[in-house]
Amino acid sequence: AENSGVTRFKAKLTKDINLDNHPWTPIGTEANPFVGTFDGNGKTISGLNLTTTGAAHEGLFGYVTSSTVKNFTVDGVVTINVSKTENEGNLGVIGYAGSGTVIQNITSHVEVPVNDAVTNGKYQYVGGIVGNFDSGLLEKCIWDGVIDEGNWTINRFAGIAGRMGGSASITNSASYGTLKSKNAKADLAGIVGWANNPGGIRSSLFAGELLYEGTGS
């Protein structure tokens, strides 16, 4: 319903949900963003299975503005399967979050592999929680999955956010996962790949691994 343009949407989970690896369509697009409140109520969303289609913003949520997304654990796999230009593609549990969005108490076990069958690919921002966090507050979030870009060039990818904008802040969060690349010049980061507001990162921890597995340029 949200992708058809419903706004000020409120949802609260009352039990765990198993998506059972069925193909997933992200909630919210740039044309029709998710605008409202999603309260996971401490429940778990498992079996997320998303293969990128070429849309600019992909994840459990694709495009979120002026919203609150909070209080859940998510398990699953998001596979990058399409070539993009260097300035396209935002990917995470939330692909893009802006206009003062609040992201709270999310634990992500999401893995992000790149399909080796697709060559010469590029991507922009990939994060274990949010791809492009343009505006708002992210707090009390944890990521402990695996992001593996293979031979691709991903502009910025990181455990929490691929990018954070000048009016975004991240606090009391932790990244325990593994970030891997076969590209020796890959831009891997434990918490944020590209920070327009580095002073907005507070009381956060990276205790995972950055693995450069190749010598490519």
C-alpha positions in Angstrom: 0.0 0.0 0.0 2.8 2.4 0.9 4.3 2.2 -2.6 1.0 3.6 -4.0 1.5 6.8 -2.0 -0.1 6.3 1.4 1.4 8.8 3.9 1.3 9.2 7.7 1.2 5.5 7.9 1.4 3.8 11.3 2.3 0.1 11.9 3.2 -1.9 14.9 4.2 -5.6 14.8 2.5 -7.9 17.2 4.4 -11.0 16.5 7.6 -12.2 14.7 7.3 -12.4 10.9 9.1 -14.9 8.6 9.2 -13.7 5.0 10.3 -17.2 4.1 12.8 -16.0 1.4 10.0 -14.9 -0.9 11.1 -12.1 -3.3 10.7 -8.8 -1.5 9.6 -5.4 -2.8 11.0 -2.5 -0.8 8.6 -0.4 1.2 8.6 3.1 -0.3 10.0 4.6 -3.4 11.3 8.1 -4.2 8.0 8.9 -6.0 5.9 7.5 -3.2 8.1 7.4 0.0 7.2 5.7 3.3 6.1 8.6 5.6 4.9 7.6 9.0 5.9 5.3 11.9 6.9 1.6 11.8 7.3 0.1 15.3 8.7 -3.4 15.3 7.8 -3.8 18.9 10.9 -5.8 19.7 9.9 -8.5 17.1 12.1 -10.3 14.5 11.6 -10.1 10.7 13.4 -13.1 9.3 13.8 -14.6 5.8 14.3 -11.3 4.0 15.3 -12.1 0.4 15.9 -9.1 -1.9 17.8 -9.1 -5.2 18.3 -5.6 -6.6 16.3 -4.7 -9.6 18.0 -1.4 -10.6 15.8 0.8 -8.5 17.7 3.7 -6.9 16.8 2.9 -3.3 16.4 -0.7 -2.1 16.2 -2.6 1.2 13.5 -3.7 3.6 12.5 -0.1 3.2 13.5 1.6 0.0 12.8 5.3 0.6 11.8 6.8 3.9 11.2 10.5 4.8 9.9 12.3 7.9 9.4 9.0 9.6 10.3 6.8 12.6 11.5 3.2 12.0 12.3 1.4 15.2 12.4 -1.6 17.5 13.1 -4.7 15.5 15.6 -7.3 14.4 16.0 -8.3 10.8 17.7 -11.3 9.3 18.2 -12.0 5.6 20.2 -11.5 2.4 20.2 -8.5 0.0 22.0 -9.5 -3.2 23.4 -6.8 -5.6 22.6 -8.2 -9.0 22.6 -5.3 -11.4 25.2 -2.9 -12.8 24.8 0.7 -11.7 26.7 3.9 -12.5 29.0 5.3 -9.8 26.4 7.8 -8.6 23.5 5.5 -8.3 22.2 2.9 -5.8 21.4 3.3 -2.1 21.1 0.0 -0.2 20.6 -1.2 3.4 17.8 -2.3 5.7 16.7 1.2 4.7 18.0 2.3 1.3 17.5 6.1 1.8 16.4 8.0 4.9 15.9 11.7 5.0 13.9 14.7 6.2 14.6 14.1 9.8 13.9 10.4 9.9 14.5 8.7 13.3 16.0 5.2 13.2 16.1 3.5 16.6 16.8 0.1 18.1 17.3 -1.9 14.9 19.5 -5.0 15.0 20.6 -6.1 11.5 22.0 -9.5 10.7 21.6 -8.7 7.0 24.2 -9.9 4.5 24.9 -8.0 1.3 26.8 -10.1 -1.4 27.5 -9.0 -4.9 26.6 -11.5 -7.6 29.9 -12.5 -9.3 28.1 -13.2 -12.5 27.5 -9.5 -13.0 30.8 -7.8 -14.0 32.0 -4.2 -14.2 29.4 -3.1 -11.7 29.4 0.1 -9.7 27.2 1.2 -6.7 27.0 4.2 -4.6 26.2 3.8 -0.9 25.7 0.5 1.0 25.2 0.2 4.8 24.4 -2.5 7.2 21.5 -0.3 8.6 21.0 2.4 6.0 22.6 3.1 2.6 22.2 6.9 2.3 21.3 8.5 5.7 20.7 12.1 4.6 18.9 13.6 7.5 17.8 12.6 11.0 18.9 10.6 14.1 20.1 7.0 14.1 20.6 5.6 17.6 21.0 2.2 19.4 21.4 0.2 16.3 23.6 -2.9 15.7 24.8 -4.5 12.6 26.7 -7.9 12.6 26.3 -9.2 9.1 28.6 -9.5 6.1 29.0 -7.0 3.2 31.1 -8.4 0.3 31.5 -6.3 -2.8 33.7 -8.8 -4.6 35.3 -7.2 -7.6 32.9 -4.4 -7.8 33.5 -0.7 -7.1 31.2 0.5 -4.4 31.7 4.2 -3.8 31.2 4.0 0.0 30.0 1.0 2.1 30.0 0.6 5.8 28.6 -1.2 8.8 26.1 1.4 9.8 25.6 3.9 7.0 27.2 4.2 3.5 26.7 8.0 3.8 25.5 10.4 6.4 24.5 13.9 5.4 25.3 17.2 7.1 22.0 17.1 9.2 22.3 13.4 10.2 23.7 12.1 13.4 24.6 8.6 14.7 24.9 7.7 18.3 25.2 4.7 20.7 25.4 2.3 17.8 27.8 -0.6 17.1 29.1 -2.4 14.0 30.4 -6.0 14.6 30.2 -7.3 11.1 32.7 -8.1 8.3 33.2 -5.9 5.2 35.1 -7.6 2.3 36.4 -6.5 -1.1 38.7 -8.0 -3.7 39.5 -4.4 -4.8 42.5 -3.0 -2.9 41.3 0.5 -3.3 37.8 -0.2 -2.0 36.2 2.3 0.4 35.3 0.2 3.4 34.4 1.7 6.7 33.3 0.2 10.0 30.6 2.8 10.8 30.2 5.4 8.1 31.6 5.4 4.6 31.2 9.1 3.7 30.3 11.5 6.5 29.3 15.1 5.7 29.0 15.6 9.4 31.7 13.4 11.1 31.1 15.3 14.4 27.6 13.8 14.4 29.0 10.3 15.1 29.1 9.8 18.8 29.5 7.0 21.3 29.6 4.4 18.6 31.8 1.3 18.1 33.3 -0.7 15.3 34.6 -4.1 16.4 34.3 -6.1 13.2 36.7 -6.8 10.3 37.7 -4.9 7.1 39.2 -7.5 4.7 40.9 -6.4 1.4 41.3 -9.7 -0.3 42.8 -8.7 -3.6 45.3 -6.4 -5.3 43.0 -4.9 -7.9 42.8 -1.2 -8.5 
